[in-house]
Amino acid sequence: MSRTYVTRQGDMWDSIAHAQLGDVSYADKLMNANVALLGYYIFPSGIELVLPDVVHPKATDAVPPWKRVKG
């Protein structure tokens, strides 16, 4: 289920992705969910964006295999 976010003056795609989705690398997903707004680089206040659902990797996915604890 998608959520929405209303921009504040000075928001940018990457800062919104980081703050709302948890990682700047989701900026592309955020932009793809809001194609009609791609003309904005720096947002004014009051623009409603759709926040896409993202799947965050498991914490163990970020740990190299040789550092994982086998249980």
C-alpha positions in Angstrom: 0.0 0.0 0.0 1.5 3.3 -1.1 1.7 6.3 1.2 2.0 9.9 0.3 4.3 12.8 1.3 3.7 16.5 1.0 6.9 18.4 0.2 8.4 21.2 2.1 10.3 24.1 0.4 13.7 22.9 -0.6 13.0 19.1 -0.6 14.8 17.2 -3.3 14.3 13.7 -4.7 17.3 12.2 -2.9 16.6 13.8 0.5 12.9 12.7 0.3 14.0 9.1 -0.5 16.5 9.1 2.4 14.0 10.5 4.9 10.9 8.8 3.9 12.0 5.5 2.3 15.2 4.9 4.4 17.9 5.2 1.7 18.9 7.6 -1.0 19.2 4.7 -3.4 15.4 4.6 -3.6 15.3 8.0 -5.3 14.8 6.2 -8.7 11.8 4.3 -7.4 10.4 7.6 -6.0 10.9 9.3 -9.3 9.3 6.5 -11.2 6.2 6.6 -8.9 5.9 10.4 -9.7 6.8 10.7 -13.4 4.5 13.8 -13.8 6.7 15.7 -11.3 10.1 15.0 -12.9 10.4 18.6 -13.9 11.2 19.5 -10.3 14.7 19.3 -9.0 14.1 21.4 -5.8 10.5 21.2 -4.7 8.3 24.0 -3.4 6.1 23.3 -0.5 2.7 21.6 -0.9 3.4 19.0 -3.7 2.0 15.6 -2.9 4.2 12.7 -3.9 3.4 9.0 -3.9 5.8 7.0 -1.8 6.4 3.6 -3.4 6.5 0.5 -1.4 10.1 -0.7 -1.0 11.6 -3.9 0.3 14.5 -3.3 2.6 17.2 -5.9 2.6 17.7 -8.1 5.6 20.5 -7.0 7.9 22.3 -10.2 7.1 22.3 -9.4 3.4 24.6 -6.4 4.2 27.1 -8.6 6.1 29.7 -10.4 3.9 29.4 -14.2 3.9 32.6 -14.8 5.9 31.3 -12.5 8.7 27.9 -14.2 9.1 27.2 -16.2 12.2 26.0 -19.7 11.4 23.3 -20.8 13.7 
